[in-house]
Amino acid sequence: MSDAPQVKATSNGISPPSFHLPLPDRPDIITANIQKLTELTPNPRHRFIFKALIKHLHQFINETSLTTDEWMAAIDFLTRTGQKCTPLRQENILLSDVLGVSALVDALNNPVAGGATENSVLGPFFTEDAADVDFGESIASEGKGDYMYVEGRILTTDGQPIPNAVIDTWETDNHGFYDTQYADRSHPDCRGRLRSDDDGKFGYRAVVPIAYPTPGDGPVGELLLLLGRHNMRPNHIHMMIEAPGFHKLVTAFYPDGCDYLRSDCVFGVKKSLVNLKDVVDDEEARKRGFPQGGSFKLLQYDIVLLTEDQSATIRAGVEGRYTITQDHKGNKS
């Protein structure tokens, strides 16, 4: 027998409730008991969220008459989804994306007005390790795709420039892969971080985005096959812009003409599409820093940010149009 001290299992220190709970010998009692226990949740917002979650989850189980085998399949699916995640791959975000949850949360939390730029989903391929890129420099190494130059201004809703805004941008290469999808990734590529200048202007070299499939080698890929849905995203380039006093914008630009614009598997496309311009001018291409010269695509777009106060006012107005039985703090309305 080991001489190591024996450690006893311990509770979390919370006492049994002071009220009576009937034994759960009927399905409806199970739901009633968990809802009554959820009333003990100290934080009002947490209490509100979990009461709503339990209500709709139990309704779903009752409505579908979920079998034990189906329940086990769901547990296995969620387990494998978590196991597929790495520091550079987020299968849980991808699951949220393909079920439309990411797009819905994003739309509800980021309504726009006053000409502000529309948001889009973050996606599972953003990383924090993007290299700093100077004005006019490239986010992509040579040979990663056809040349594209991206330029514009960061502006307020009344047209004033926003200097020193931090711009993160990322995209796939010409094979339809993000750098994080390569097993031998040694450094960030097709992604970068830059800042707007004193006039709010930004500019950088990139590659022409192409349509690409979301990863099909994991549980989410299996799910899309089960649902009879394609796993394609239309061509796009991501941008995330932050500036003090302004609401953070996560967006993406989708050049018009792609076959997958209206059936994007993560529901990220908005009306504000972008038309790329063809620039067939070898001298201009070399002037902009493209080593091989020739022609390039030009993406020009001014990005308009809301202040934090503007964003809060718009969100309050949107929330006021919905009739709910409880407000976001769990208080009766």
C-alpha positions in Angstrom: 0.0 0.0 0.0 1.3 3.5 -0.9 2.6 5.7 1.9 1.4 8.8 0.0 -1.3 10.7 1.9 -4.8 9.9 0.8 -6.8 12.8 -0.5 -10.6 12.8 0.0 -13.0 13.9 -2.7 -14.5 17.2 -1.7 -17.6 19.2 -2.7 -17.5 22.7 -4.1 -18.6 24.0 -0.7 -22.2 24.9 -1.7 -24.9 23.7 0.6 -28.1 21.9 -0.5 -31.0 24.3 -1.3 -33.3 25.4 1.5 -36.4 24.6 -0.6 -38.0 21.2 -1.3 -37.4 19.5 -4.7 -39.7 16.6 -5.6 -37.9 13.4 -6.8 -37.6 13.6 -10.6 -39.9 10.6 -11.5 -41.5 12.4 -14.5 -39.9 14.3 -17.4 -41.6 17.6 -16.5 -40.3 17.4 -13.0 -36.7 17.2 -14.3 -37.1 20.5 -16.2 -38.9 22.2 -13.3 -36.2 21.2 -10.8 -33.3 22.4 -12.8 -35.1 25.7 -13.5 -35.8 26.1 -9.8 -32.1 25.4 -9.0 -31.0 27.9 -11.7 -32.9 30.6 -9.8 -30.0 30.3 -7.2 -27.5 31.7 -9.8 -26.0 34.8 -8.1 -25.3 36.8 -11.3 -28.5 38.1 -12.9 -27.2 37.9 -16.4 -25.9 34.4 -15.9 -29.3 33.4 -14.4 -31.2 34.8 -17.3 -29.0 33.1 -19.9 -29.0 29.7 -18.3 -32.8 29.7 -17.6 -33.4 30.5 -21.3 -30.8 27.9 -22.4 -32.3 25.1 -20.2 -35.8 26.0 -21.3 -35.1 25.8 -25.0 -32.7 22.8 -24.7 -35.4 20.8 -22.8 -38.0 21.9 -25.3 -35.8 20.7 -28.1 -35.3 17.3 -26.5 -39.0 16.9 -25.9 -39.9 18.1 -29.4 -37.5 15.7 -31.1 -38.0 12.8 -28.7 -34.2 12.5 -28.7 -33.0 8.9 -28.3 -30.2 7.7 -26.1 -28.1 6.7 -29.2 -28.6 10.2 -30.6 -27.7 11.8 -27.3 -24.5 9.7 -27.2 -23.7 10.6 -30.8 -24.0 14.3 -29.9 -21.7 13.9 -26.9 -19.2 12.1 -29.1 -19.4 14.9 -31.7 -18.9 17.7 -29.2 -16.0 15.7 -27.6 -14.2 15.3 -30.9 -14.9 18.9 -31.8 -13.0 20.0 -28.7 -10.2 17.5 -29.3 -9.7 18.9 -32.8 -8.9 22.4 -31.5 -5.3 23.5 -31.3 -3.7 26.9 -30.5 -4.0 27.6 -34.3 -7.2 25.8 -35.1 -10.6 26.5 -33.6 -13.1 23.8 -34.5 -15.6 25.2 -32.0 -15.7 28.5 -33.7 -16.1 26.7 -37.0 -19.1 24.8 -35.6 -20.6 28.1 -34.4 -20.0 29.5 -37.9 -21.7 26.8 -39.9 -24.7 26.8 -37.7 -25.1 30.5 -38.2 -24.5 31.3 -34.5 -21.4 33.4 -35.1 -23.2 35.5 -37.8 -26.3 36.0 -35.6 -24.3 37.0 -32.5 -22.2 39.3 -34.6 -25.2 41.0 -36.3 -27.1 41.5 -33.0 -24.1 43.0 -31.3 -22.8 45.2 -34.1 -25.8 47.0 -35.8 -24.6 49.9 -38.0 -26.0 53.2 -39.1 -24.8 56.5 -40.4 -22.8 55.0 -43.2 -20.7 52.9 -40.9 -19.0 49.9 -42.5 -20.8 46.6 -42.0 -19.3 43.9 -39.9 -18.7 40.2 -40.7 -17.7 37.1 -38.9 -14.2 36.7 -37.4 -13.8 33.2 -38.5 -11.5 30.5 -37.0 -8.3 31.6 -38.6 -7.4 34.9 -36.9 -4.1 34.7 -34.9 -2.4 37.2 -32.6 1.1 36.7 -34.2 0.7 38.8 -37.3 3.8 40.7 -38.2 3.8 44.5 -38.3 3.7 45.8 -41.9 4.7 49.3 -43.0 2.6 51.4 -45.3 2.7 49.9 -48.8 4.4 46.7 -47.7 3.2 43.2 -48.3 1.4 40.8 -46.0 2.1 37.9 -48.4 5.4 36.3 -49.4 6.2 36.2 -53.1 4.4 33.4 -55.1 1.4 33.2 -52.8 -1.1 34.4 -55.4 -1.9 37.1 -58.0 -1.0 40.6 -57.0 -3.6 42.8 -55.2 -3.2 46.2 -53.6 -5.5 47.3 -50.8 -6.0 50.9 -49.9 -8.4 53.3 -48.3 -9.0 55.5 -45.3 -10.3 55.0 -41.8 -12.9 57.6 -41.1 -15.5 58.7 -38.6 -19.2 58.9 -39.6 -18.8 62.6 -40.4 -15.8 61.9 -42.7 -13.0 62.9 -40.4 -9.8 60.8 -40.6 -8.9 58.4 -37.8 -5.1 58.3 -37.4 -3.1 55.5 -35.9 -5.9 52.9 -36.1 -4.6 49.4 -35.8 -5.6 47.2 -38.8 -5.2 43.4 -38.7 -5.7 41.7 -42.0 -5.5 38.1 -43.1 -6.5 35.9 -46.1 -5.8 32.6 -47.8 -3.1 31.9 -50.4 -3.8 30.9 -54.0 -4.3 27.3 -52.9 -7.2 28.2 -50.6 -5.2 27.6 -47.4 -4.5 30.0 -44.5 -1.0 29.8 -43.2 -2.2 28.1 -40.0 -3.4 25.1 -42.1 0.2 24.2 -43.1 1.9 21.7 -40.8 5.3 23.3 -41.4 4.2 26.8 -40.7 7.3 28.7 -39.4 6.0 32.3 -39.5 2.8 34.3 -40.3 2.0 34.7 -44.0 -0.8 36.2 -45.9 -1.6 38.2 -42.7 -0.2 41.4 -41.2 -0.8 44.3 -38.8 -0.5 47.9 -39.9 -1.7 51.4 -38.8 -3.5 54.3 -40.6 -1.4 57.4 -41.1 -2.1 60.9 -39.9 -4.7 61.3 -42.7 -6.4 58.0 -41.9 -4.9 56.4 -45.0 -3.8 52.8 -45.2 -2.3 50.7 -48.0 -0.7 47.3 -48.3 0.1 44.6 -50.9 -1.7 41.3 -50.7 -2.9 38.6 -53.1 -6.2 38.2 -54.9 -8.5 36.1 -52.6 -10.1 33.0 -53.9 -13.0 30.8 -52.8 -12.0 28.0 -50.5 -13.4 25.2 -48.5 -13.5 25.3 -44.7 -11.6 22.3 -43.1 -13.4 19.1 -44.0 -11.1 16.7 -41.9 -12.9 17.2 -38.6 -16.3 16.8 -37.0 -17.7 20.0 -38.6 -16.8 18.7 -42.0 -18.7 15.5 -41.2 -21.7 17.6 -40.0 -21.9 19.5 -43.3 -21.9 16.2 -45.3 -24.6 14.9 -43.0 -26.7 18.0 -43.7 -26.0 17.9 -47.5 -24.3 21.3 -47.4 -21.2 22.5 -49.2 -18.3 23.7 -47.2 -17.2 26.6 -49.4 -16.6 30.2 -48.5 -16.6 32.9 -51.2 -13.4 34.8 -51.9 -12.7 37.5 -49.3 -10.1 39.3 -47.3 -10.5 39.9 -43.5 -9.9 43.1 -41.7 -10.2 44.1 -38.0 -9.8 47.7 -37.1 -9.4 49.2 -33.6 -8.9 52.8 -32.5 -9.3 54.4 -29.0 -12.8 55.6 -28.5 -14.2 53.7 -31.4 -16.2 50.4 -31.6 -14.0 47.6 -32.8 -14.9 46.5 -36.3 -14.4 43.0 -37.6 -15.3 42.8 -41.2 -14.3 41.2 -44.6 -14.5 42.3 -48.2 -16.1 40.0 -50.7 -15.4 40.8 -54.4 -18.5 40.5 -56.5 -19.1 37.6 -58.9 -18.2 34.6 -56.8 -20.6 31.6 -57.1 -20.7 31.1 -53.3 -21.7 34.7 -52.3 -25.3 33.8 -51.5 -24.6 30.4 -50.0 -21.5 31.1 -47.9 -21.3 28.2 -45.5 -20.8 30.5 -42.5 -23.3 33.2 -43.5 -20.8 36.0 -43.4 -21.5 38.0 -46.6 -23.1 41.4 -46.4 -24.5 43.7 -49.1 -21.5 45.9 -49.2 -19.6 43.9 -51.8 -16.4 45.2 -53.4 -15.5 45.3 -57.0 -11.8 44.8 -57.8 -10.3 47.1 -60.4 -7.9 45.7 -63.0 -4.7 47.8 -63.3 -2.7 46.8 -66.3 0.4 49.0 -65.9 3.8 47.5 -65.4 5.3 50.7 -64.2 2.5 51.3 -61.6 2.8 47.7 -60.4 6.6 48.1 -59.7 6.0 51.5 -58.2 3.6 49.9 -55.7 6.3 47.3 -54.8 5.2 44.2 -56.8 8.5 42.5 -57.7 7.4 40.9 -61.0 5.5 44.0 -62.2 2.8 43.4 -64.8 -0.8 43.8 -63.8 -2.5 43.8 -60.4 -6.0 44.0 -58.8 -6.8 47.2 -56.8 -9.2 47.1 -53.9 -10.1 50.6 -52.8 -12.4 51.0 -49.8 -12.9 53.7 -47.1 -13.8 52.1 -43.7 -16.1 54.1 -41.5 -16.1 53.4 -37.7 -18.7 54.2 -35.1 -17.6 55.7 -31.8 -18.4 53.6 -28.7 -21.2 56.0 -27.8 -22.7 55.8 -31.3 -22.5 52.0 -31.2 -24.2 51.8 -27.8 -27.0 54.1 -28.9 -27.7 52.1 -32.0 -27.6 48.8 -30.1 -30.0 50.2 -27.5 -32.4 51.2 -30.3 -32.3 47.8 -31.9 -32.8 46.0 -28.6 -35.8 48.3 -27.9 -37.6 46.9 -31.0 -37.7 43.4 -29.5 -40.4 42.4 -27.0 -39.0 40.0 -24.4 -40.2 38.8 -21.1 -37.0 39.7 -19.3 -34.3 42.2 -20.0 -30.6 41.4 -20.4 -30.1 41.7 -16.6 -32.8 39.2 -15.8 -35.3 41.9 -14.6 -39.0 41.7 -15.6 -40.0 44.2 -18.3 
